[in-house]
Amino acid sequence: MLDINANLEGFKPGRIPGSIGDIIARYKASPEFKRLADATSRSYLLQLSRLEEAFATDPIEDIDVTWLYGVRDALADTPRTADLMLSVLSILLNFAVARGFPPGQPGPPRQEAAGRQEL
C-alpha cells in the first residue's frame, strides 16, 4: 500500500505520523523554517531538539494547557528559556494546525473580562 506520508516534505520512514517528532521534522524541512535568520534558526533548533529528545513519539494531539504549563514549569529555573520554549511551541502548534494536525487545546481557554458585555 502506498504511504501518502512518504511524499510529504520532512517525513521519514519509521517516524510516527502526527507525533511531536514528526511535526518537528516537517517544520524543520518547511519554507517557514528555512527562511529564518541564522541566529533565530539556531535558537529554535536548540528548543526543538529538547522537545524531540523528551517527546518525539508523543502524539501532537496530546498537547493541552496542562502539558504546556508542565513544559514551562520544568524550565522555571531559566525563565528566558521557558519563554523561548513556549514561543517555539506556539509556532510549532500553528504549523501543525495549518497542515491538518490539530492539537487538543494548545492555549488556555479564553476568559471574558468581568463586566464585559457581548456585542
Secondary structure as UniProt FT lines:
FT   HELIX           4..7
FT   TURN            9..10
FT   TURN            13..14
FT   TURN            17..18
FT   HELIX           20..28
FT   HELIX           31..34
FT   HELIX           38..55
FT   TURN            56..57
FT   HELIX           60..62
FT   HELIX           65..74
FT   TURN            75..77
FT   HELIX           79..98
FT   TURN            99..100
FT   TURN            114..115
//
